[in-house]
Every structure is written in structure tokens, then in C-alpha cells.
Amino acid sequence: MIDIHCHGGAGISFDNASEDVDIALNMHKLHGTSKHCLSLITAPWNNLLNRVHELSQLSQKRADILGLHLEGPFISPNAKGAHNEEHLLMPSKMHIDELLEVADNQLLHITLAPELLENNAIIKQLRNAGVMCAIGHTASDYNTTLDALRAGATHLTHIFNTMPSIHHRMPGPIMAAYDYFQRGNQISIELICDRIHVLDPLVRLVFDMFTNKKGETAVVLITDSMSAAGMDDGNYELGSLAVTVTNSTAYLTGTTTLAGSTLTMDVAIKNAVKAGVQEELVEQASNFVPYWC
């Protein structure tokens, strides 16, 4: 199994010291995940650059690390989820230049809110550098999302979560992605299948929407797991924010805002099957090899 959106586990966050990454990866390996893309949460810019550099050095040495995923800081304050709003940034060419320099070709994908972009030039800049642009943590409407897809974005970060849902007069980013997929374009759709972030009827709907007539699905099962994965309920951190885990569900402390998950890929697979998704589609969705690698 491959997990392209994971923040940690076994008490370890990928935002922290590199020597502890093994602890989290080994826990996930016990649950069947062989390869990871290490995801980083929003942080002060210079701190984030330093962390990207550290993990890029580690990624180059290891076959079990596909590369890095930056989930922020170029996301909407109106859809920030469990990100610290103080550290969110408006994206610029200078930011991307700095990021690409320290990433040393190990940045696989980055989550962006397309409404923050001017003329989608940054999407083209990233694509030219071999980095996949993912749409997420966004308040974007249908047309803005479709423009970003046409400019080269080909991924949706955890569908339904931290983005507008489907509305009959405001179709939003999900319907833009659906229309783009139905026209035969390449796209992949992340799904957190923990029966909390997205409930079973919508899990079935996502697979129905994003599976073509050949039986090829664009759905990608992810964990979005944070340090509490594989651990008991209690108090943890996600980036600089306090998280409380109750009944294996992670919330920003004192709120009802979900803060990643405690999911592992084996459980995600079981949940998708329980939801009524065909097993062959679930197998595809759990072995997604990023085509931008």
C-alpha cells in the first residue's frame, strides 16, 4: 500500500526531528504501508524551508519515501482546517523559487487554494519543475477551480474536507473536478476513508463519480494521519496547534474541527469495502503510484 498524504504516527510528527521519522514509518509498515509521501503542515516560512531541506535529504536516501507533500502555507484562511492562520502566506514566484531550491527535486506535490493565485502562473511554474499541484483547503468556486485544472493542477486534496461541498446553485470544486475527469483528463482524488471525514454513502459516490467505464478509478485512499495514529486517546500536537484525540478522532483542542486522523491504510481499505466499494477499485485506490514521480 502507498500513502501519499501522511503527517506521522506512533507519537511522531514529520514536522519534527528527522531521526524520529523511522518510528512513524515502521508503525505504518506494520499496517501494510510500504511507501509514503511525507506531508508537512503550515509553519513559519523559514522553519518550513529548513524542514523541507532536512526531509529532502532523507528522501533521497530511502526507497520507502517517495518524496514530500506541502499542505500549506498557500491555502485559504476561510478553509484552513487544522492549520495555524498566523503562518498562512499568499503564494509568489519568490516563495516557489526558494521552496524548489531547498527541496532538491524531492517535492512531489503541494496543496494550493486556486483563488489565491494570479493567472495560475505558479501552477505552471511548479509543473515545469515536476511538482504536482493539488487543489485543497480552498473556498474556490467551480470556474476558478476549472481554470486551475486547465492550467495544470491534477489532484484534489481530501475531497469534501476543507472545500465547498456540492450545491445545486454553487457546484464548487468537486463538480469542477468531476467534469474535468469526465472529459477524459488526468486527475486524482484523495479520500480519507475513516468513516468520520467522509461517511459511507459519500464514499460510494466518490468512487462512482471518479471511476471510468474501463473500471479505472482516480480515487486515492490516504490516511492524513497525524502523530496520534497507532496511539491511545490523549493530547497531541499538529504543527503548532494542540490536538485532543477522543475515541480515536483527532480534534483541535476545545473545538469540533477535525485535525487529521488516526487512520492506517489497512483500516481505510476495510472501511471502503464496508462502505460497499468493489474490492478491485479499493485495491487500485490503495496502490496509487503518483504519476508525477
RAVENVEN-V48293 format. One record per pair of residues at least 24 apart in sequence whose C-alpha atoms are under 7 Angstrom apart, sorted by the first residue. I is the first residue (numbers start at 1). J is the second residue. If there is no record, write none. Layout:
# RAVENVEN-V48293
I&J / I&J
This chain:
# RAVENVEN-V48293
1&32 / 1&33 / 1&34 / 1&35 / 1&286 / 1&287 / 2&33 / 2&34 / 2&35 / 2&36 / 2&286 / 2&287 / 2&288 / 3&33 / 3&35 / 3&36 / 3&37 / 3&222 / 3&223 / 4&36 / 4&37 / 4&222 / 5&37 / 5&38 / 5&39 / 5&222 / 5&223 / 5&224 / 6&37 / 6&38 / 6&39 / 6&223 / 6&224 / 6&225 / 6&226 / 7&38 / 7&39 / 7&40 / 7&224 / 7&225 / 7&226 / 7&227 / 8&225 / 8&226 / 8&227 / 9&225 / 9&226 / 9&227 / 9&228 / 9&229 / 9&230 / 10&227 / 10&228 / 10&229 / 10&230 / 10&231 / 11&227 / 11&228 / 11&231 / 12&227 / 13&226 / 13&227 / 14&38 / 14&40 / 15&40 / 15&51 / 15&239 / 18&54 / 18&55 / 28&264 / 31&264 / 31&265 / 31&266 / 32&265 / 32&266 / 33&265 / 34&64 / 35&64 / 35&65 / 35&66 / 36&64 / 36&65 / 36&66 / 37&65 / 37&66 / 37&67 / 37&68 / 37&69 / 38&67 / 38&68 / 38&69 / 39&68 / 39&69 / 39&70 / 39&71 / 40&69 / 40&70 / 40&71 / 41&70 / 41&71 / 41&72 / 41&83 / 41&239 / 42&71 / 42&72 / 42&73 / 42&83 / 42&84 / 42&87 / 42&88 / 42&239 / 43&87 / 43&239 / 44&87 / 49&99 / 49&102 / 52&102 / 52&103 / 53&102 / 53&103 / 56&103 / 56&104 / 56&106 / 59&106 / 67&106 / 67&107 / 67&108 / 68&106 / 68&107 / 68&108 / 68&109 / 69&107 / 69&108 / 69&109 / 69&110 / 70&109 / 70&110 / 70&111 / 71&110 / 71&111 / 72&111 / 72&112 / 74&112 / 74&113 / 75&112 / 75&113 / 75&137 / 75&138 / 76&113 / 76&137 / 76&138 / 76&139 / 78&139 / 79&137 / 79&138 / 79&139 / 79&162 / 79&163 / 80&137 / 80&162 / 81&162 / 81&257 / 82&252 / 82&258 / 82&259 / 84&241 / 90&116 / 91&117 / 93&122 / 107&131 / 108&132 / 108&293 / 109&133 / 109&134 / 110&134 / 111&135 / 111&136 / 111&157 / 112&136 / 113&137 / 113&138 / 114&140 / 114&144 / 114&145 / 114&148 / 115&140 / 115&144 / 120&148 / 120&151 / 123&151 / 123&152 / 123&153 / 124&151 / 124&152 / 127&152 / 130&292 / 132&292 / 136&162 / 136&163 / 137&162 / 137&163 / 138&162 / 138&163 / 139&163 / 139&164 / 140&172 / 140&173 / 141&172 / 141&173 / 142&171 / 142&172 / 142&173 / 142&175 / 142&176 / 145&173 / 145&176 / 146&176 / 154&186 / 154&187 / 154&188 / 155&187 / 155&188 / 155&189 / 156&188 / 156&189 / 156&190 / 157&189 / 157&190 / 158&190 / 158&191 / 158&192 / 159&189 / 159&190 / 159&191 / 161&197 / 178&209 / 178&210 / 187&218 / 188&218 / 188&219 / 188&220 / 189&218 / 189&219 / 189&220 / 190&219 / 190&220 / 190&221 / 190&222 / 191&219 / 191&220 / 191&221 / 191&222 / 192&221 / 192&222 / 192&223 / 192&224 / 193&221 / 193&268 / 193&271 / 193&272 / 194&263 / 194&268 / 194&271 / 195&271 / 200&275 / 203&275 / 204&275 / 204&276 / 204&277 / 217&281 / 219&285 / 220&285 / 220&286 / 220&288 / 221&285 / 221&286 / 223&261 / 223&263 / 223&264 / 223&265 / 224&260 / 224&261 / 225&260 / 225&261 / 225&262 / 225&263 / 226&260 / 226&261 / 226&262 / 228&262 / 229&262 / 229&263 / 230&262
